């Protein structure tokens, strides 16, 4: 799954797992011990009570393993007029230990009949024995009580008839609607099961470990088509004009990957090099926007088959743009579903950023066909094995297939983004125990996706690309069609170094650009598992403190904490028992060579081969750690940047800017020192480095603007327009240049217009007027479209016209740009109208409400409006999205995390306490509170410094 922006966009149940508190190992204990029927009868009072008042024979959240599924025959008939469905299934199960009940997952399904057949019954066509069905909704489980004990090592067949309404939200088997160009509203039915929603569509063993094959039949009207994981085998005509599609049996897979859709979409198709039919589906009016996704998916599928040395195992692959979709995409095996903006590309309205996004999401979901689908994590505590790998493979695959997109620098920002979260005490380990469905959903976060990807990239740099690739091929081949856990990955990566490619020192490492005097660490024969468990089983990010004394480097590692200063009383306690094995890299002023060292202890000392004026750690920012240079270390690096910044690698310059401002937030570096570092940017020609520096300055501007600290905002504005005027004035209002030329144009012109830079406002106003006069037909360059719309939205006539065009547009990319522009209005009544339309869900779809509230909250005129709305309408929002969902987490953080006053902090605290008292608790609550506290502390410490620095600079 990809969580947006996106997708964009979720541990183990109590009693099943035990883990060491700090690091070393996780063990499974008393795994699925099942009560005997005699014990159940004897101790019935200790078991839960089913909805009919009878004792329910199972009290754990995880299912027992005495009965496991082998195959599902599933029949589904959705009615897109009455918005419900009837269905039936026959599950072939294997009984491992004698039992008198079968426990399944089921949520909001009305079960009308359940029977059981033995293999002998099936052989002789005997009718099934009726089963008693008990329901325990608190655990989303049903129990099937059998009249006679099921015997071990035998197969049985459970048949269940059931029905339900198509769900209203975005989970299970739900309805989605779209409007045609003619104004007609049409309905489709679509599934979305990850992580625990297959049970909303059919009773099943809804845990990733219970893999089985599926044979699916779907009944539909002739005006629709049906799609599922596998190709259609045949269609049967029925009485009344109905059709029934039968699909090939799937490979062995987890329930969350099952998918089926009934729709009236059109498609474009192609064939991969290995003969896989790839099709991209969209609603008829958006068919023309499917072609780029088809091109990209064919390229990426070929790449993955070669890279993994494993052919895609299914005969077809469908990618479908769904009108209503909660996250960015979902990797259902053979039938990947996407939010429209994550799959469709309209050359007239989609910018270079949109193209980058579509490419990344397609690459992410295709990677899942191997990481996640072919090999699945044993339990949701290790969801990072799916999502971290798929995020990492975005970089690898897009670099190979679309090198012009230059994804490397985007990946840096991805790692910097998760560091913001991971440097808070409220972060969590990558591999983290979870129990309830809500807790599982919360695992689908930036830590699983982005930190997972970043530590994999660090490991690849450490092992070398060749050895890393060999290791993951070993992993995928060994665990194909099965399940795996952390240790299985580390074992496979370690084994990739056991095939004749050791160094003379007995260690497998990256041998590019190394020098003999920096390879002493290879003698230590470090195991991959020993190193990587320090990154997956403890939370946070290390800070490496470097002090140069002549030709000696003194190193120290600490836990990096943003918003907690070394002099704070809690700092020492928060450092205890944290230790990483850090694969360090560094370069010096006297050599281009990349030196390597593993820091496994709190302190260490390195000897330099020669005298050097500066040393720079974390070469190319491949490592997941922050570096602080004590003594004169920062001064020496700043001097080098001012004298000749090109002696430092471009990614190293980006890393220095990032680390400097992170260190300010931890009280380890003064703000004026970090700002002094950015002065060299007026000579910077590397666009990602320039954008990184601008990002921090712009962040400070918006913080001051929201707090109405007018003298600082004015001085920041003057500073921007003075120091960056030359580069602003060279920007053309076009779509010309490389990807990063176009990114720079979008960022700079957006900022210039936001700051009311007269030439920018004039040009944007001119283009907007021409666009209105053309009836919305004029093609404005896509990279400046959002800027032009935002300037136009500041007048009542322009705002109203944009809202009208929003309703008419069939481009999701354009609608996103218009909606953002509408959210920048300075009039509260207009902002409130947008929120009301989002709640209604017709003009502005419910799927876009979270992003809309986030955008309005970032508008100084809308921040209080959005926050008040969330508090007053919490119950309604909860009904739309569900606790723990990505949209709810986005709504909470998006409307509060930018606050920076004590009064705001108190308001948020009181609201969260109220929610907890009502039974609603999310990890994001603590993240938000800690973020606001950090913002308050930053302002208290740094506002005077910022004010003084600006006065001296303009």
Secondary structure, 3 states (H helix, E strand, C coil): CEECCCEECCCCCCCCEEECCCCCCEEECCCCCCCCHHHHHHCHHHCCECCCCCECCCCCCCCCCCEEEEEEEEEEEEECCCCEEEEEEEEEEEECCCEEEEEEECCCCEEEEEEEEEHHHHHCCCCCEECEEEEEHHHCEEEEEEEEEECCCCEEEEEEEEEEECECCCCEEEEEEEECCCCCEEEEEEEECCCCCHHHCCCECCCCCCCEEEEEEEEECCCCEEEECCCEEEEEECHHHCEEEEECCCCCECHHHCCEEEECCEEEEEECCCCCEEEEEECHHHHHHCHHHHHHHHHHHHHHHHHHCCCCCCCEEEEEEECCCCCCEECCCCEEEEEHHHCCCCCCCCCHHHHHHHHHHHHHHHHHCCECCCEEECCHHHCHHHHHHHHHHHHHHHHHHCHHHCHHHHHHHHHHHHHHHHCCCCCCCCCCCCCCHHHHHHCCCHHHHHHHHHHHHHHHHHHCHHHHHHHHHHHHHHCCCEEECHHHHHHHHHHCCCCCCCCCCCCCCCCCCCCHHHCHHHHHCCCHHHHHHHHHCCCCCEEEEEEEECCEEEEEEEECCCCCCCCCCCHHHHHCCCCCCEEEEEEECCEEEEEEEEECCCEEEEECCCCCCCEEECHHHCCCEEEEECCCHHHHHHHHHHHHHHHCCHHHHHHHHHHHHHHHHCCCCCHHHHHHHHHHHHHCCCHHHHHHHHHHHHHHHHHHHHCCCHHHHHHHHHHHHHHCHHHHHCCCCCCCCCHHHHHHHHHHHHHHHHCCCHHHHHHHHHHHHHHHHCCCCCCCCHHHHHHHHHHHCCCHHHHHHHHHHHHHCCCHHHHHHHHHHHCCCCCHHHHHHHHHHHHHCCCCCHHHHHHHHHHHHHCCCCHHHHHHHHHHCHHHHHHHHCCCCHHHHHHHHHCCCCCCCHHHHHHHHHHHHHHHHCCCCCHHHHHHHHHHHHHHHHHHHHHHHHHHHHHHHC
